[in-house]
Amino acid sequence: MKINIVQSASGKANASALFFVKKSVQFSDVLSENAEKQVESVLNGMENGPFEDLEYLEIDNQPTIFVDAAKERGLSALDHLRMAAYRLAKKASKRQIPMVSIMLADAAPEQFKSVLHGLHYADYKFDAYKSKQKDAFQVTFEIVAGEQANEFKKIAKDVAVEQKAVVLAKNLINTCSSDLTPAEFVENANTIAKYTPGLSIKVRNMKQLEKEGFMGLVTVGKGSSHEPFMITLSYDGTKSVRGTKTKDANARSSSDHLVLVGKGLTFDTGGLCLKPPKSMPEMISDMSGAATVLAAIQAIATLELPIKVSAVCCLAENAIGNKSVLPGDIFKAKNGKTVMVDNTDAEGRLVLSDGLAEAGLIGATHIVDIATLTGAMVRALGYAVAGFFSNDDDLGLKVINCGEACCEKFWSMPLEEEYADALKGNFADLKNTGSDAGAIAAALFLQEFVPENTAWTHWDIAGTAFVSKAWKYTEFGATGFGVQTLIELAREMSN
């Protein structure tokens, strides 16, 4: 796919696209009188036939694709545009139309951004394991932007960076676990850090983790032949503001240090508390949190946002071996609290305890931890909405607003203290399961490891990270959920 943003139409397009909502054309006030009559007739036929979404018709002797910009239920206006552009791109590629013109001169910047995201989503495919790889037909989309052409070109550059991050996360998540061990994940992160200006990396292996007291990762990962790792990636966008260079001469330096903590279970068997067979295949996605924060910080650094951001990837494989953690085992966490492992399949919160500790050690003012953590959240909110918890109302509101801007839905969940006592251990300070309200209990457990006086939010993306049936712009597999919202959160906090 290629994007060509122009001030006026080149006349070279093989077809035009018209977005419509009910009987109203969007973004196109330049139709001829004859074309307006033709379009009116088509839109009148959309409601009860004979026409339908993605109808391909001649309007004023120009092949035109009619795209319904309000087809799906439950989506925001911006997400409708993403979906409309996604369907348009799929249609144009299938029909092998070399160039499609889209009139967006009257679109608001956020509307143009949504259309562009939708076109990019349609270009994604994961065929690394296919014996025969078939290239999709490449369509050029000519965006007619009028006087907004220069502004739209700047937006397009940012969207390309964000979409590159989404593709990175999706590719990592979709990769087979045997091909993406913790060590392989580290190699990917090292490569990204090497080729991303301003991004540094620190890697701790099993021996270093044990020596420094990061025993959550050690406890979970010791049963596997693939040792656990912790990656800490760092980017300080305030240095370019204070020092030599920045994209925006008027940018201010933020005093915040946003730390993103991602759960990175490259595969989760459940340990000795073995998962049922039906639950196993999707466990390739149990490192979605780590992939998401890695992708997000790469984009944040590339965009040179004027804020200090770190990403902590907590990597392990929860496998069965002669050194596997046993139910009832007790370990001492980095912050000094002791934890009894009541259920070896509640391992994500154990590795995240180390990530939260690391966030405190490097001076976090704000922490976002993101994890495919609980089946309870899937049962509560399904695949379309991520539940989140926060100890800070302002940060929680930012999560919701940034999610809305990125067409990612978040629902605020309560840190209900009434369930906290169920986490008390008989022989240890804590145990890793509660008695009721599984998603809340997991969040309450994590809260025990949040550094004092630190704004924190926990995102449970167990339902939204990976889908087994088509959902919005994902046909199957990793969705990339959370990447854009993390980038937008960093952008919002830097303003």
Secondary structure, 3 states (H helix, E strand, C coil): CEEEEECCCCCCCCEEEEEEECCEEECCCCCCHHHHHHHHHHHHHHHHCCCCCCEEEEECCEEEEEEECCCCCCCCHHHHHHHHHHHHHHHHHHCCCCEEEEECCCCCHHHHHHHHHHHHHHCCCCCCCCCCCCCCCCCEEEEECHHHHHHHHHHHHHHHHHHHHHHHHHHHHHCCCCCCCHHHHHHHHHHHHHHCCCEEEEEECHHHHHHHCCHHHHHHHCCCCCCCEEEEEEEECHHHHHCCCCCCCCCCCCCCEEEEEEEEEEEECCCCCCCCHHHCHHHHHCCHHHHHHHHHHHHHHHCCCCCEEEEEEEEEEECCCCCCCCCCCEEECCCCCEEECCCCCCCHHHHHHHHHHHHHHCCCCEEEEEECCCHHHHHHHCCCEEEEEECCHHHHHHHHHHHHHCCCEEEECCCCHHHHHHHECCCCCEECCCCCCHHHHHHHHHHCCCCCCCEEEEEECCCCCEECCCECCECCEECCCCHHHHHHHHHHHHC
